[in-house]
Structure formats: structure tokens, C-alpha cells
Amino acid sequence: MPIKPKKRSLTLKGHRTSVSLEDKFWEEFCKIAYRKKMSVNELASQLDSTRKLNSASLASLIRNLVLVDLLNRLEDI
């Protein structure tokens, strides 16, 4: 069964944008923001500020953050 990304609306530094992410990645991204005591928009803005021109998409950065976070938490078990 194919899992299709859904468009998610975000506000980055006062500008509306969207990112296409699968439900599980979005859910984990929201959990990370909660654990960091940040809004989803703040965390997305933080990630977006690390991008350089023509580099990874915001969706890719979010997926990478989720993966790294999960791997780090697994190491702590």
C-alpha cells in the first residue's frame, strides 16, 4: 500500500509555506518540537535557516531530523 505525502502548512519567519510529508514523519516531527518546547513553526524555521541555496528541501531536512532523533533515542535504551 503506497504511503503518499500530505501537504502541511507552516509559517517560517512570517511567511506561509507548505511541506509534503508522510503522516508518520509529521507526527514524529511534532513530537520533537514538543520535547524541545518549541512550536512546529519554530522548529521548521530553525531547520530552514540551516539550508543553503539549492540544498536539501525542507521536507528532507525534517525527515533527516526525525531519523537522527529516533536513532539517538534508540542508543539511549
Backbone hydrogen bonds, N-H to C=O, Kabsch-Sander energy under -0.5 kcal/mol:
donor,donor_aa,acceptor,acceptor_aa,energy
4,K,2,P,-0.6
6,K,21,L,-2.8
8,R,19,V,-2.8
10,L,17,T,-3.0
12,L,10,L,-0.5
12,L,15,H,-2.9
13,K,11,T,-0.6
15,H,12,L,-1.7
17,T,10,L,-2.8
19,V,8,R,-2.2
21,L,6,K,-2.4
21,L,19,V,-0.7
26,W,22,E,-2.3
27,E,23,D,-2.9
28,E,24,K,-2.2
29,F,25,F,-2.4
30,C,26,W,-2.4
31,K,27,E,-1.8
32,I,28,E,-2.3
33,A,29,F,-2.2
34,Y,30,C,-2.1
35,R,31,K,-2.6
36,K,32,I,-2.0
37,K,34,Y,-1.4
38,M,33,A,-3.0
43,L,39,S,-2.4
44,A,40,V,-2.6
45,S,41,N,-2.4
46,Q,42,E,-2.3
47,L,43,L,-2.4
48,D,44,A,-2.8
49,S,45,S,-2.0
50,T,47,L,-1.5
51,R,48,D,-1.3
55,S,52,K,-1.7
61,L,57,S,-2.1
62,I,58,L,-2.4
63,R,59,A,-2.5
64,N,60,S,-2.5
65,L,61,L,-2.4
66,V,62,I,-2.5
67,L,63,R,-2.3
68,V,64,N,-2.8
69,D,65,L,-2.6
70,L,66,V,-2.4
71,L,67,L,-2.6
72,N,68,V,-2.5
73,R,69,D,-2.2
74,L,70,L,-2.0
75,E,71,L,-1.9
76,D,72,N,-1.0
77,I,74,L,-1.2
